[in-house]
Amino acid sequence: MYSIKSLIVLAVIMSAVSIAPVVADWPSSLEVGGFKVSDIRGTMDDNGSGRATGKLALPGGGSTQVDLACTSAEVITASCRSGFTIANVRIDGTFLLDRRGMQGTGTINTKGKPISDANITVDPKRGVTGRGKVHLGSGFSVPVNFEISTSGVSVKGSAPRQASVDTPLALYTFKGNVTVSSSGTALKTTATGSIERTGKIGGMVSTFGPITFEVNPQTGDAQVNIGGANITIELW
């Protein structure tokens, strides 16, 4: 038989056990903002908050490592400070994933010229969309919209530009827009506008255009034939 004293001690112990908080552990996988995170490993505190790491499934296959955080109110977020590849395009930056989806800022490493200062949205099905800048020359950038998915890469944007070239016989001035677009995973640049020719003998002024021509994205040089004369315009 138990004594009254021993029964009281047993009751106190059982009461303490019954009211002790139960701390849940991290699941092996979960979904945040439409993205699946697997291979989760981490720890939880007594108040229900915790930290972990996991693998985030990317659109079109592949994964990237993320850091997970859980608040005591069971709000889970994930962050990534490196990058990942979609459709053979490397995307570097800092990203945050929550119940609303995945957003970040960084660089889209398209071939030839990258897209910098990009605001990036990652959709688990559509891929990557956003807006950034392509820096072509000193003080000259073209704002672009981009979309990267398993079906390909789409980049489009334009900016006004004016440039002149002086030859022994005439001054040629281009006025128009420079357009940046995608060609596979690379970027190409073209110019569209008019070219004004001011002759040095007699001062005759002639305007040619509108014309469209390709521009070297690295040097900004363009070869154009104006009225039978081959000229090189440096647009940046």
JOPE-V515589 format. One record per helix or strand of 2 or more residues. SS is the DSSP state (hx for helix, st for strand). FROM is the first residue (numbers start at 1). TO is the last residue. If there is no record, write none. Layout:
ss: {SS;SS}
from: {FROM;FROM}
to: {TO;TO}
This chain:
ss: {hx;st;st;st;st;st;st;st;st;st;st;st;st;st;st;st;st;st}
from: {4;30;35;50;63;76;83;89;101;115;127;140;152;170;186;205;221;229}
to: {19;32;44;57;70;80;86;98;109;123;137;149;166;183;199;215;226;234}
